[in-house]
Amino acid sequence: MAGETSLAAGLPGDQAPRHLGEPTRAVVRLLTWALDESPGARHLCALLGDVGMGKTTTVKLFTEALLDHRRQNGPAVPLPILFDLRDLPPSVAREGAGLTRIVQALLDAGTVGAGPSAAQVLDMVAEGGCVLIFDGLDEVLVHLEPHAGQTFTRMLWRATEDAWQSRTAERRGARPSRLLLTCRTHYFRSIRHETTHFTGQHRDGPAGADYLALLMLPFSEEQVRAYLSANVPGADADRLMDLLDSVHNLREIAERPLTLRMIAEQLETVEQAKLDGRTVRAVDLYTSFVAQWLERDDGKHSLLPAHKELLMEDLAARIWSCTTRPALPLCGRRICARRRFWSAGTTRRSASRTRRCASTSSPATSLEP
């Protein structure tokens, strides 16, 4: 499920609230967007969500559904073209490569045997009648400086409408191709930062109103029950929900699709332990979840996973020590800022210091100021 939101400029400052529409089935809403031929139809879409909320699964299901619709109704239905930006080598992104080079690198990473060239793909997109999908924008942005990241996103915008407009009327379809970007919300410091990125800092980019913006929502209790019934052999949904309630905060963690899958894999172990009279501690499960989460980001770590665990433990302890609940977000940001300032330093020696930190075998000594 997803809620429709807005990328229009909001209130000044970083604390502007996010407004959401009624929950809707994300794939159905994306199909409606892709097939909309009304004069005011939006050609850009941002699918947003925290890590593990199902963005990649959603765009894959959307791609399959649009292809099915095209097979049933003919070539007037837009052709979806899906790229996973995790496949883009960071070196290609950092070199400031053009769109053709970017697309070719993605094709090379995903093609088995002969396939279309980047020029052929972009020619189809420029002609119109496609939905160009880049999944995981944050997977590239995390490797780039802010200005380079903005330049990269701007290049993706221009892959559709600008390319279509550059063609003569005889060489293009009635409408430009559409562009769908997915991105983790926690990449951005605030909703305002998110908005300014997707609108080119309100300069030469699209306006917030040009986007259909969708935010992936947590699973409801009904969805959690349905998932467990479908994915845990011989599942008794009521019993499993009671089991979730028996471990601190496990019900809330189960609202996220990725962690629900991790939990489902552990439920048999939890149930057996309870039958044997052994205590199941939340920390035992969380240790397993953290390990799986870090393994999921293999290849993207700037710090060693062991260092990340120590930093997370330290941050959690310090936030827990904040006595006033409303101060928790501010407390967390100040702690992170203090840690970043200390670890980076204020001179050019910071880069070499970070490399030494990443290669040390004694993380505890390298993390204490």
C-alpha positions as CSV (number, residue, x, y, z in Angstrom):
1,M,0.0,0.0,0.0
2,A,1.1,3.6,-0.6
3,G,-0.2,7.1,0.2
4,E,-0.1,9.9,-2.3
5,T,2.0,12.8,-1.1
6,S,3.4,16.0,-2.5
7,L,6.8,17.3,-3.6
8,A,5.6,20.9,-3.7
9,A,7.6,23.4,-1.7
10,G,6.3,23.3,1.9
11,L,6.9,25.4,5.0
12,P,10.4,26.8,5.7
13,G,12.7,24.7,7.9
14,D,13.3,21.0,8.2
15,Q,10.2,20.2,10.3
16,A,7.5,20.6,7.7
17,P,5.0,17.7,8.1
18,R,4.3,15.2,5.3
19,H,0.7,15.1,4.2
20,L,-0.6,11.8,2.9
21,G,-3.7,10.8,1.0
22,E,-5.8,7.7,1.6
23,P,-3.9,4.4,1.4
24,T,-4.1,2.9,-2.1
25,R,-2.7,-0.2,-3.8
26,A,0.6,1.0,-5.1
27,V,0.7,-1.1,-8.3
28,V,-2.9,-0.1,-9.2
29,R,-2.1,3.6,-8.7
30,L,1.1,3.3,-10.8
31,L,-0.9,1.6,-13.6
32,T,-3.5,4.4,-13.5
33,W,-0.6,7.0,-13.8
34,A,1.1,5.1,-16.7
35,L,-2.1,4.8,-18.7
36,D,-3.4,8.3,-18.0
37,E,-3.9,10.2,-21.3
38,S,-5.7,13.2,-20.0
39,P,-4.3,16.7,-20.9
40,G,-3.0,17.3,-17.4
41,A,-1.4,13.9,-17.0
42,R,1.9,13.9,-15.0
43,H,4.9,12.3,-16.7
44,L,7.1,12.0,-13.6
45,C,6.6,9.7,-10.6
46,A,8.6,9.4,-7.4
47,L,8.0,6.2,-5.4
48,L,9.5,6.9,-2.0
49,G,9.9,4.8,1.2
50,D,12.1,3.8,4.0
51,V,14.5,0.9,3.6
52,G,12.8,-2.5,3.3
53,M,9.4,-1.1,2.6
54,G,9.0,-2.9,-0.8
55,K,9.8,-0.3,-3.4
56,T,11.8,-2.7,-5.6
57,T,9.1,-5.4,-5.4
58,T,6.5,-2.8,-6.2
59,V,8.2,-1.6,-9.4
60,K,8.8,-5.2,-10.5
61,L,5.1,-6.0,-10.1
62,F,4.2,-2.8,-11.8
63,T,6.5,-3.7,-14.8
64,E,4.9,-7.2,-15.1
65,A,1.4,-5.8,-14.8
66,L,2.1,-3.1,-17.5
67,L,3.6,-5.7,-19.8
68,D,0.5,-7.9,-19.3
69,H,-1.7,-5.0,-20.2
70,R,0.4,-4.3,-23.3
71,R,0.1,-7.9,-24.4
72,Q,-3.7,-7.8,-24.0
73,N,-4.3,-4.3,-25.5
74,G,-1.5,-3.8,-28.0
75,P,1.4,-1.4,-28.5
76,A,-0.6,1.7,-27.6
77,V,0.1,0.7,-24.0
78,P,3.4,2.2,-22.8
79,L,6.4,-0.1,-22.8
80,P,8.1,-0.4,-19.3
81,I,11.9,-0.3,-19.3
82,L,13.3,-1.1,-15.8
83,F,16.8,-0.5,-14.6
84,D,18.2,-1.4,-11.2
85,L,20.7,1.4,-10.2
86,R,22.4,-1.0,-7.8
87,D,23.9,-2.5,-11.0
88,L,25.6,0.8,-11.9
89,P,29.3,0.7,-10.9
90,P,30.1,3.7,-8.6
91,S,33.1,4.6,-10.8
92,V,30.8,5.2,-13.7
93,A,28.6,7.5,-11.6
94,R,31.5,9.4,-10.2
95,E,33.1,10.1,-13.6
96,G,30.1,12.2,-14.5
97,A,29.2,10.0,-17.5
98,G,26.5,10.9,-19.8
99,L,23.1,9.2,-20.1
100,T,24.2,6.9,-22.9
101,R,27.2,5.6,-20.9
102,I,25.0,5.2,-17.8
103,V,22.4,3.1,-19.7
104,Q,25.1,1.1,-21.4
105,A,26.7,0.2,-18.1
106,L,23.3,-0.9,-16.8
107,L,22.6,-3.0,-19.9
108,D,26.0,-4.6,-19.7
109,A,25.4,-5.5,-16.0
110,G,22.0,-7.1,-16.7
111,T,22.1,-8.5,-20.2
112,V,22.7,-12.2,-20.8
113,G,23.8,-12.6,-24.5
114,A,23.0,-10.1,-27.2
115,G,20.6,-7.3,-26.3
116,P,19.8,-3.8,-27.4
117,S,22.4,-1.0,-27.2
118,A,22.0,2.1,-25.0
119,A,21.4,4.1,-28.2
120,Q,18.6,1.9,-29.3
121,V,16.9,2.0,-25.8
122,L,17.2,5.8,-25.6
123,D,15.9,6.2,-29.1
124,M,12.7,4.3,-28.1
125,V,12.4,6.5,-25.0
126,A,12.9,9.7,-27.0
127,E,10.2,8.6,-29.5
128,G,7.7,8.4,-26.6
129,G,5.4,5.6,-25.5
130,C,7.7,4.2,-22.8
131,V,7.8,4.2,-19.0
132,L,11.5,4.5,-18.0
133,I,12.0,3.2,-14.5
134,F,15.2,3.7,-12.5
135,D,15.0,1.8,-9.2
136,G,17.2,2.8,-6.3
137,L,18.2,6.4,-7.0
138,D,19.8,6.5,-3.5
139,E,22.1,3.6,-4.5
140,V,23.9,6.1,-6.8
141,L,23.5,9.3,-4.8
142,V,25.2,7.8,-1.7
143,H,28.4,7.6,-3.8
144,L,28.3,11.3,-5.0
145,E,28.8,14.7,-3.6
146,P,25.5,16.7,-3.3
147,H,26.1,18.8,-6.5
148,A,27.1,15.7,-8.5
149,G,24.0,13.9,-7.2
150,Q,21.7,16.7,-8.3
151,T,23.4,16.7,-11.7
152,F,22.8,12.9,-12.0
153,T,19.1,13.2,-11.1
154,R,18.7,16.1,-13.6
155,M,20.2,13.9,-16.3
156,L,17.5,11.3,-15.6
157,W,14.7,13.9,-16.0
158,R,16.0,14.8,-19.4
159,A,15.9,11.3,-20.6
160,T,12.2,11.5,-21.3
161,E,10.5,14.8,-22.0
162,D,13.5,16.8,-23.1
163,A,14.6,14.0,-25.5
164,W,11.0,13.8,-26.9
165,Q,10.8,17.6,-27.4
166,S,14.1,17.6,-29.3
167,R,12.6,15.5,-32.0
168,T,10.6,16.7,-34.9
169,A,6.8,16.0,-34.8
170,E,7.3,13.3,-37.5
171,R,9.8,11.4,-35.4
172,R,7.9,11.3,-32.1
173,G,4.7,10.0,-30.6
174,A,1.8,11.9,-29.3
175,R,3.2,12.0,-25.7
176,P,6.7,11.8,-24.2
177,S,7.8,8.8,-22.3
178,R,7.2,8.8,-18.5
179,L,9.9,8.5,-15.8
180,L,9.6,6.6,-12.6
181,L,12.2,7.0,-9.9
182,T,12.4,5.1,-6.6
183,C,14.4,6.3,-3.6
184,R,14.8,5.7,0.1
185,T,13.4,8.6,2.1
186,H,16.0,8.3,4.8
187,Y,18.7,9.3,2.3
188,F,17.4,12.9,2.7
189,R,17.9,14.9,5.9
190,S,14.3,16.2,5.8
191,I,11.2,16.4,3.7
192,R,12.3,19.8,2.5
193,H,15.7,18.4,1.4
194,E,13.8,15.6,-0.5
195,T,11.6,18.2,-2.2
196,T,14.4,20.4,-3.3
197,H,16.4,17.5,-4.7
198,F,13.5,16.2,-6.9
199,T,12.7,19.7,-8.2
200,G,16.3,20.8,-9.0
201,Q,16.4,23.2,-6.0
202,H,13.5,25.0,-7.7
203,R,15.7,26.2,-10.5
204,D,15.6,24.4,-13.9
205,G,14.0,21.2,-12.7
206,P,10.4,20.2,-12.8
207,A,7.9,21.6,-10.2
208,G,6.7,19.5,-7.4
209,A,3.2,19.4,-9.0
210,D,4.7,17.7,-12.1
211,Y,5.3,14.5,-10.0
212,L,3.0,11.8,-8.8
213,A,4.6,11.2,-5.5
214,L,3.8,8.0,-3.6
215,L,5.1,7.0,-0.1
216,M,5.2,3.2,0.7
217,L,3.2,2.6,3.9
218,P,3.8,0.0,6.6
219,F,1.9,-3.3,6.5
220,S,-1.5,-3.3,8.3
221,E,-2.3,-6.1,10.7
222,E,-4.4,-7.7,8.0
223,Q,-1.4,-7.7,5.6
224,V,0.9,-9.1,8.2
225,R,-1.6,-12.0,8.8
226,A,-2.0,-12.6,5.1
227,Y,1.8,-12.7,4.7
228,L,2.3,-15.2,7.5
229,S,-0.5,-17.4,6.3
230,A,1.0,-17.6,2.9
231,N,4.7,-17.9,3.8
232,V,4.8,-20.0,7.1
233,P,4.0,-23.6,6.5
234,G,1.0,-24.8,8.5
235,A,0.6,-21.3,9.9
236,D,-2.1,-20.4,12.5
237,A,-2.3,-16.6,12.0
238,D,-3.8,-15.9,15.4
239,R,-1.1,-18.0,17.2
240,L,1.7,-16.3,15.2
241,M,0.3,-12.8,16.0
242,D,0.3,-13.7,19.7
243,L,3.9,-14.9,19.2
244,L,4.8,-11.6,17.8
245,D,3.3,-9.8,20.7
246,S,5.3,-11.9,23.2
247,V,8.6,-10.3,22.1
248,H,9.2,-6.6,22.7
249,N,8.5,-4.4,19.7
250,L,8.3,-7.4,17.3
251,R,4.8,-6.5,16.1
252,E,6.0,-3.0,15.0
253,I,9.0,-4.4,13.2
254,A,6.7,-6.8,11.3
255,E,5.0,-3.9,9.6
256,R,8.0,-3.5,7.3
257,P,8.0,-6.1,4.5
258,L,11.8,-6.8,4.6
259,T,11.9,-7.4,8.4
260,L,8.6,-9.3,8.3
261,R,10.4,-11.8,6.0
262,M,13.3,-12.0,8.4
263,I,10.9,-12.5,11.3
264,A,9.0,-15.3,9.5
265,E,12.3,-17.1,9.0
266,Q,12.8,-17.0,12.8
267,L,9.3,-17.9,14.0
268,E,9.9,-21.6,14.1
269,T,12.9,-21.1,16.3
270,V,11.0,-18.7,18.6
271,E,8.1,-21.1,18.9
272,Q,10.3,-24.1,19.7
273,A,12.2,-22.2,22.4
274,K,8.9,-21.2,24.1
275,L,7.7,-24.9,24.0
276,D,11.0,-25.9,25.6
277,G,10.5,-23.3,28.3
278,R,13.4,-21.2,27.2
279,T,13.2,-17.4,27.3
280,V,13.4,-15.7,23.9
281,R,15.0,-12.3,24.2
282,A,14.4,-9.5,21.8
283,V,18.2,-8.9,21.6
284,D,18.7,-12.4,20.2
285,L,16.4,-11.8,17.3
286,Y,17.6,-8.2,16.7
287,T,21.2,-9.4,16.5
288,S,20.2,-11.7,13.6
289,F,18.2,-8.9,12.0
290,V,21.1,-6.5,12.1
291,A,23.5,-9.0,10.6
292,Q,21.1,-9.7,7.7
293,W,20.5,-6.0,7.2
294,L,24.3,-5.3,7.0
295,E,24.8,-8.2,4.7
296,R,22.1,-6.8,2.4
297,D,24.3,-3.7,1.9
298,D,27.5,-5.6,1.1
299,G,29.4,-3.7,-1.5
300,K,28.1,-0.3,-0.3
301,H,29.8,0.0,3.1
302,S,32.1,3.0,3.6
303,L,32.7,1.9,7.2
304,L,33.2,-1.7,8.2
305,P,30.0,-3.4,9.4
306,A,31.5,-4.0,12.8
307,H,32.1,-0.2,13.1
308,K,28.5,0.5,12.1
309,E,27.3,-1.8,14.8
310,L,29.3,0.0,17.4
311,L,28.1,3.4,16.2
312,M,24.4,2.2,16.2
313,E,24.8,0.8,19.8
314,D,26.4,4.1,21.0
315,L,23.7,6.2,19.2
316,A,20.9,4.1,20.6
317,A,22.3,4.3,24.2
318,R,22.7,8.1,23.9
319,I,19.2,8.7,22.5
320,W,17.8,6.5,25.2
321,S,19.5,8.7,27.8
322,C,17.6,11.8,26.4
323,T,15.0,12.2,29.1
324,T,12.5,14.4,27.2
325,R,10.6,12.6,24.5
326,P,10.1,15.6,22.1
327,A,13.9,16.1,22.2
328,L,14.7,12.7,20.9
329,P,15.0,13.6,17.1
330,L,17.1,16.7,17.9
331,C,19.2,14.7,20.4
332,G,19.8,12.0,17.7
333,R,20.8,14.6,15.1
334,R,23.2,16.3,17.5
335,I,24.9,13.1,18.5
336,C,25.3,12.1,14.8
337,A,26.6,15.6,13.9
338,R,29.1,15.4,16.8
339,R,30.3,12.0,15.7
340,R,30.6,13.1,12.1
341,F,32.6,16.2,13.1
342,W,34.9,14.2,15.4
343,S,35.5,11.3,12.9
344,A,36.0,13.6,9.9
345,G,38.1,16.2,11.6
346,T,38.5,19.7,10.2
347,T,41.5,19.3,8.0
348,R,42.4,17.5,4.9
349,R,43.8,14.7,7.0
350,S,40.2,13.5,7.5
351,A,40.2,11.4,4.3
352,S,43.2,9.4,5.2
353,R,42.0,9.1,8.8
354,T,38.7,7.6,7.5
355,R,40.6,5.1,5.4
356,R,42.7,4.1,8.4
357,C,39.5,3.7,10.5
358,A,38.1,1.4,7.8
359,S,41.1,-0.8,7.8
360,T,41.8,-1.1,11.5
361,S,41.2,-4.4,13.3
362,S,40.5,-2.6,16.6
363,P,37.3,-0.7,16.0
364,A,36.7,0.1,19.7
365,T,39.8,2.3,19.9
366,S,39.0,4.1,16.7
367,L,35.5,5.1,17.6
368,E,36.0,6.7,21.0
369,P,37.0,10.4,20.9
